[in-house]
Amino acid sequence: MGTTYKKVPSLDNPVNDAKDMAAVLKSLGFEVILKVNASKKTMKNAVREFGQRLQSGDVALFGHSGCVSG
């Protein structure tokens, strides 16, 4: 799978963007579930895990960039 945005050339490297965002969030004390170039099945599992980790009163952020392959 590619590591560049196909339709938005000004956004050069989504993998590095995701890793940078994950590092910032971790430095702020967030738990991070990072998936890059993930399949549809992997994304479904990650979303499920995200939901299962949430507890009452949590602050949560969900981000996604690009498309999900089959």
N, C-alpha and C positions, 0 to 999 in steps of 0.2 A: 504494500500500500504506500501511496505517496505521502510525503511529509510537507507539502506546500498546498496552500489554498489555490484551487484551480480558477475560480472566478473573481478573486479579489487579490490582484498582484501586490498591492501595498502591504498585505499581511503575509510576510514571507515564510514564516516557519511556525505552524501551529503547535508542533511538539515542544519547541523551546518556549513558546508563549505559555502553554499549559504547565510546563515544569517550573517556569518562573512564577506563575500565579500560585502554584502549589507551595513553593518555597516561602512565598510571602505569607500565605494563609497559615502555614505551619509555624512560622516565626511569630504569628499573632496568637498562637495557641489553639488553632483549629485542628481537628482531625481531618485528614485529607484522604480521599479515595481517588487516586489518579489512574486513569486509563488512557493510553494513547494508541491510535490506530486500532481501536477495538472493533471486534465483530459485533453484530447485532445481539448475539447470545451473551457475550461478555458485558455489553452495555446493559442489557436487561438484568443480569445478575448484579451489576454494580448499583443500579437504581434500587433494586430490591434491598441490597445491603445498606444503602444510604437510608432508606426508609426504616429499616429495622434498628438502626443505631440511634435514631431520633428518640428523645425522651421529652416529657413535658418540660417546658421552659427553655429548651435548647434554642440556640440561634443557629440557623443552617443556611448554607448557600449551595445552590446547584448550578453548575455551569456546563455548557456543552458547546462545542464548536465543530463545524463541518457536518458530514453526513455519516450515517451508520451503514456499514456494508452488511450483506447477508451472511 
